């Protein structure tokens, strides 16, 4: 994300980018969706995946070894798969056991269930069905026991644990089998199907050198800006919580006065936001390669297996794939829960920078291991919890359009609110159910976005 100083030269916020919508997973719009004026947009169109930035495509081609057509097709497939997976998650209810994409162009969506009777419904949505033993809710409950145990015992030798959705089990990374077994026992999961993977790597926080746009904390430490936000009329940006505490002052990349940390959480979570002075203007931009920029249009959460790209000044603009959501990481400074694990490389100094999937904001860099020479693993703090917990609104290119008229009342759809999968809202007297976790944008009213909402 780029915060532009008012005295700096500005480029136009909108650049005409032409792109063909390549054939991807067949989109099945809800048959009972409210008719809208003109054609109803599909997921790729709603989320901006059909008109990707050329800088995003270039990074995907380089890091995922794709040609241009494959990179474009992958973004469309991922967007359409997210909508389809949300529809199936709501339909399966407690039997849902996870969803992920695979393949060079993410052309295979797999949805897991604990009931074989669900297979026809899954296949009817163009997905591959996998029947497993444990529900996603059950796996998350087991992981919560590990999270609780981590507050009582030392996790230096068990630095990472997560729900491995494709394998339908809990995984613990440990420096030894004994350390892994002890942690599992402390969580009361002895005898449960918990995998222990040996590792010699301990994740570290990635700070001190800039990633994205640099900013300085109390005229000493440096971190990087994540995404532009507003709270009411107050502009600012989100970043990693370990970058600074509430009340810390910041200066910008040009060392002029910038703002003050308003809230910060670390450890537990790794999130913070900074309120900036009037001369700093929030934009929907994210720094890409060679000084170029891409724009975010929303914050729809990507599936496991989807591509994701990260901006950081130490290592530049790099891409990889999402491996797991809801990962817990034990840093020497404390444990952080709810992170997303990726194959994107990073190095010290990339901390706080933004992750994007297509045109959708995903999160801010927390930490990782390895480097961009031999490869590595990184973790990001998802952006939607930051927006929801701090009452912030993401600055997006889509927000430049006039917001839709809103209605009042409990349960009414509200622009700026973060909605989780399965949440229900009312709009114009109609009830809708959320298909993909996202922050509602003014241009994303439910009736016109079947990629995000399903009419009940």
N, C-alpha and C positions, 0 to 999 in steps of 0.2 A: 504494500500500500504506500502511496505517496501523499504526504501532506505538503502542499505547496505554499511557500511563503508569498504573501501578497505582493512583495516587492520583486519577486522573481518573475521571469517571463513565463507566460502560460501558453500552452498549446490548446487547441480545441479539445473539449472533453469528449466529443463524439467524432469518430472516424468511420467513414463508410467502409465496411468490410464485406465483400461479397463472397459467399460460399454456397456450394451446392449441398443440399441435404442428401447424404449418401444413404443407401439402403442399409438398415440395421435390423434390430429385433422388431418384428411387426408390432405396431402400437395398437392396442385394443382400447379405444375410448369407452368409458362407461356408457352403456346403452341408455341409462336413465338420466344422463347429465342434462342440465337445463340448457336448452338451445340458446346460443349467443348470436349476436349479429355477425354475419360472415362465418368463415370456416373456424371451427374450434381448434385452438393450437394444441399440438402434441407436446410431450415432455421436452423434446429437444428444442423446440421453438420457445417454449415458456422459459426454460433455463438457459437459453443462449448457446446451447451446444451445437446448433446448426450454423452458427456464424462465429467460429472460434478465432481468436487472435492468431495471426501468423507466427508470433513469437512463442505462443504456447505450442503450436503445431511443431515448430522447429525443435523445441526442447523434447517433446514426446518422440519425435523421429530419432533424435540423438540418443536419448537415455533408454528408451524401450525398443530401439532397433526396428522402427516402423518406417514405411514409406508414407508420403503425404496422404494418400487415399486411406491407408489403414489408420493413420492417426485421426483423421476426420471421422471415419466410420466408428472408431472406438468411442469417441466422445458422444456421438449420437446414441450408440448402443447402451452406454452407461446411463445416460439420462433416461432413456425409455425403460431400462431395466429397473431403475429406482422406483419409478411410478408403478410398474407391474408388481414389484416385490411388496410395496406398501399395500396395494389392493389385496394381495394374497395374505399378508400378515393380518390385516383386519378380518378377513374372511375365516382364517384358521383359528384365530383367537388363542386360547391357551395351548393349542397343539403346535403352534408355530415354533420352529427350532432354528431359524436363521435363514439368511439368503446371501448369496455372493455371486460374483461374475468371474468367468475364466475365459481363456483364449486370447490370441494375439490381438484381436479387435474387440475383446469382451463380449463376444457373440453368444456365449452360453450363460444364461441365468439359471442358477440352481436354487431351489427353495426346499428346505427341510421341514418335515412334519413327523410327529410321533404316531400318526394313524394312517395306515395304508389306504383307507377309504378316501383320503384327500388327494391321492395321486391324479385321478381324472381332472379334478378342478385345477390343479397346478399345471398339468400339461395343456389344459384348455387356454391358459394364459401364455402359452409359448415357452414355458420354463421346464427344466428337468426336475423331476421330483426325487427326493432322497428321503427314505424312511429311516428314522434314527430312534434311539432309546430315550434321550433326554430333551425336554423342552428348553427353549432359550431362557424362560423364566427360571427354570430349575438350575440351569448352569449359572445364571447371574446370582442366584441365592447362594450357591456353593462358593462362588468367587467372593461374595460379601463376607463369608466366614474367614477367608484368607485376609481380606482387608481389615477385619476386626482383629485378627491375630497379629497383624503387622503393627498394631498400636501397643501390643504387649511384649513382643519379642523382637530381638535384633534381626533385621533382614539384610544385613550387609552381604551375606553369602547366598541370598535368594533375591536378586535385585529386580526381577520382573515376573509378573504373573498375569494371566489373562484368560478370557474365554476364547478358545479356538473353535470358531463356528463351523468351518468345513469339517473338522475332525470330531465335532460334537463332544468336546471334553475340555476340562480345565488344564492349562499348562503352567508349570512353574519352571523358570530358568534358575539354575543353582550351580554353585561352584563345585559341589560334590553331591553324591547321592545321599550321603548322611544329612547334609544341610537341608536338602529338599524334603527328605522324609520327616525331619524334625519340624519343619514349617507346616507341612501337611497335617502332622499329628497335633500340633498346637492349635490348628484351626478346627479340629474335630472331624477331619475328613479322612482319617486313616481307614483304609479298606475301600475307599471310593476310587473311581477311575480317574485319577489325577496323574497326568503325564509329567515327568521330570526330565528336563533337557539340560545337559551339561553345558556350561559356558565359562569362559575365562574373562569375559568382558563385563564391565560394570558401566552402565550409562552415566553420563556426566551432564551437568548443565552447560549450555552453549552460550556464554555471554562474554563481555569485555571488548569485543570488536564488532563493528556494525554489521547488521543484516537488514536488507531493505534500506530505508532511510535511517541514518544514524541519529540518535539523540543521547544527550549526556545527563546523568543523574547527579545532582549536587556538585556539578562541575568536576566530577571525577570519573566514575564508572560510565561505560558506554553500553547501550543496548540498541535494539532496532524496533521501529514502528511496525505494528501488525496491520490493522485496517482502520480507516477513518470511521468515526461514529459521531453521533450527536445525542445529547440528553436534553430534550426540550430545544431551546435555542443555543445551548452550549456545545461548541464543537470540541472534538478531541480525538483520541485514538486508543485502541486496545493494544496490549503487549503482554509479555510474560510477567507473572507475579513476582518471580525471583529477581526481576530487574530493579525494583524499588518499593519502598513502603509508602503508605498514605502520608501525604505531607511533604514528600521529597520534591524538590524543584527540578525542572528540566530545561535544557537549552537545546536548540535544534542543530541540524547538521552544519549550519553556518555560525554556530555558537552565539546566536542571538537568543534573548529570553523567549521561552516557548510555553511552559505551563507547569502544572502541579499534579502529582499523583492524587487522585480522589479516593481510590480504593485499591487494595491489593490483597490477594490471598496466596500464601505459600508458606509451608507445604500444605498437603491436603488436596488443593487444586493449585494451578499455576496461572493465575489470571490477574490482570490489573487494567485500569484505564486512567488516562491522563487528560485533564481538561486543559485546552490550549487557549492562548491569548487571541485577541481579535485579528491580529495580523496573519494568523495561520488559517488557511482555508482547507477544509476537508475535501477530498476527491475520492472517486471510486477506483483509483489507479493502484496497481501493484507493479513494482519494478521488475522488469524481465531482463533479457540479455542485452548487453551493449547500450544501456541507457534507454531502451525501449520500455513501453508500458502495456499492460493488459488491464481490462476493467472487470470488476465484479458486478453482477446483476442481482445477486441474492445469496442465500446461505443454506440451500438445500443439501442435507447431509448425504454424502456419497456412500455406496455400498462397499463392503469388503471385496477386494479384487479390483476396484476402480483405480484409474490413474489419478495421480495428484502431483502438483508441482510446487516447489518452494523457492522463495526469494531470500537471498542472503548475500551480504557484501563480501564475506570471506571467500565463499566458493561460487557465488553467482547464482544462476538460475538452473535448477536441477529437478528432474522428475523421477517418479517411481510408482509404486502401487501401495494401496492400503492393505495391511495384513490383518489387523484386528482393531476393533473399537473397544472401549472400556478396559484399557490396560492399566495395571498398577505398576509403578516404577519406584524402587527404593533408591533415591539418591543419597549420597553422604549427608546432604543437608536436610533430608526428610523424605517421606513417602508422598507421592502424588497419585491420586486415583482418577479414573475416567479419561485417561489419555488415549490417543489413537497411535498405533504402531505402524510405521511405514518402511519401505525399502529405499526411500530417498536418502542420499548421502548428505552429511553436514559436518562442519568442523567448528571449533570454538570461535565465537563471534557471530554465528548465524542465529543466535537465540533471539526470540521475540518476533522474528520475521513471519510473513504470511504464507499459508498453504492455500492453494486453489485447486478445484477440480472443475475443469472447463471454465465457466464464468462464475462458479459458485465458491464463495469464501468457505473455508473448512476450519481453519484454526491458526494458532500461533506456535512457533517452535518452542518447545520446552527443553529437550535434551536429546542425548543419543550416544552412540558409540561408533568407532570406526572413522573413516575419512573418505574424501572424494577421490582418492587415488586407488585404494584397494576396495572401496565400497563400505557401506555401513548401514546402520539402523537409526532412525530418528523417531521421536515421539512429539506429537503436538497436542496442545490444549484446545479442544473443540471450541469454535467461536460462539455457537448458539447458547451454551450455558453462560458465557461471559455477557452476552447481550441480555439474556433473561435475568440473571442475578443482579446485574448493575443497572437495569432499566435503560439500556442503550439502544439506539437505532443505527443499523449499519448504513453507511453511505454507499449507494449503488447507482449505476447508470440507469437502472429501471426506475429509480425514485425520481428521476428528472421529469418523468411524465406526471400529469396532474393526478393526485390521489383520488381514488374512488370515494363517493359519498358514503359515510359510515353511519350505522344505526346503533342505538344504544340498547341497554338491557343485558341481563346476565346471560352469558354464553354467546353473545353476539360476536361475529368475526371482527377483529380489530387490527388494523395495520400497525406494525411495530411490535406486536406480541409474538413470542416464540411459541410455536405449536409442535408438540411431539406427535409421532405416529399414533393414530388411534384417537386423538382428541376430536371432540365434536363441537361444532359451532352452528349458529343460525345466521342466515343472510337472506333478506327479502322473504322471510317466512319459511325458508327451506333449510333443512338440516343437512350438514355435510360432515364427513369424517376425513381426518388428515391422513395422507398417504406417505409423506416424506417430512421428516423433521426440518423445520425452516422458520425463519422470521418472516412474518407476513409483510409484503410490500404493498404500497397503495395501488399498484397496477396488477396485483395478483389476487383479486377478489375471487372467491371460490367458483362462481358460475362459469368464469372464463378460463379456469386453470384446472382441468381434469387431471393434469399431471400431478397436482398437489392435493386435490380434494375430490372425494367421491360423494355424490348425492345419495342420501339414505331414503 
